[in-house]
Amino acid sequence: MPQGKPAGVRCIQLDEENRCRVFGKPERPAFCGGLQADAEMCGDGREHAMQWLTSLESLTAPGFMDPGSRPG
């Protein structure tokens, strides 16, 4: 995805088991390599991690406006 992966769009590098096809390869995007999993992100398992990633995508989607930053 030369222009980056838009929020809400499945990455074209994920296989059927949601594993990255370019993991460990030089063509892996810097963003992906820089995303470091931690206890907050992973929680108690895959379901929590997927919910966390979905939330991150929503928060970074174009047009997202933090309710605290809305003009009053």
C-alpha positions as CSV (number, residue, x, y, z in Angstrom):
1,M,0.0,0.0,0.0
2,P,2.3,2.7,-1.3
3,Q,0.2,5.6,0.0
4,G,-0.3,4.0,3.4
5,K,-3.2,2.0,4.7
6,P,-6.3,4.1,5.4
7,A,-8.1,3.5,8.7
8,G,-10.8,0.8,8.4
9,V,-9.2,-0.8,5.3
10,R,-7.7,-4.3,5.8
11,C,-4.0,-4.4,5.1
12,I,-3.2,-6.2,1.8
13,Q,-0.2,-7.8,3.5
14,L,-2.3,-9.9,5.9
15,D,-2.9,-13.5,5.1
16,E,-6.0,-15.6,5.9
17,E,-4.8,-16.0,9.5
18,N,-4.1,-12.3,9.9
19,R,-0.4,-12.8,9.8
20,C,1.8,-10.2,8.1
21,R,3.3,-11.5,4.9
22,V,6.2,-8.9,5.0
23,F,7.1,-9.3,8.7
24,G,10.9,-9.1,9.0
25,K,11.4,-8.0,5.4
26,P,12.8,-4.6,4.4
27,E,9.6,-3.7,2.6
28,R,7.6,-3.8,5.8
29,P,6.3,-0.2,6.5
30,A,8.1,1.7,9.2
31,F,4.8,2.3,11.0
32,C,4.2,-1.4,11.4
33,G,7.8,-2.0,12.6
34,G,7.4,0.8,15.1
35,L,4.2,-0.4,16.6
36,Q,5.3,-2.1,19.8
37,A,2.9,-4.4,21.5
38,D,2.5,-3.9,25.2
39,A,0.2,-5.1,28.0
40,E,-2.3,-2.3,27.4
41,M,-2.6,-3.2,23.7
42,C,-2.6,-7.0,24.1
43,G,-4.6,-7.3,27.3
44,D,-5.5,-10.9,28.0
45,G,-5.5,-12.1,24.5
46,R,-6.2,-11.7,20.8
47,E,-9.8,-10.4,21.1
48,H,-8.6,-7.6,23.3
49,A,-5.7,-6.7,21.0
50,M,-8.0,-6.7,18.0
51,Q,-10.5,-4.4,19.8
52,W,-7.6,-2.1,20.7
53,L,-6.3,-1.9,17.1
54,T,-9.9,-1.2,15.9
55,S,-10.2,1.6,18.3
56,L,-6.8,3.0,17.3
57,E,-7.9,2.9,13.6
58,S,-11.1,4.8,14.5
59,L,-9.2,7.4,16.4
60,T,-6.8,8.0,13.6
61,A,-9.3,7.9,10.7
62,P,-9.5,11.0,8.5
63,G,-12.3,13.3,9.8
64,F,-12.2,12.0,13.4
65,M,-12.8,14.9,15.8
66,D,-12.1,14.4,19.4
67,P,-15.2,15.4,21.3
68,G,-13.1,17.5,23.6
69,S,-11.8,19.6,20.7
70,R,-15.1,20.5,19.0
71,P,-15.8,24.1,18.5
72,G,-18.2,25.3,21.1
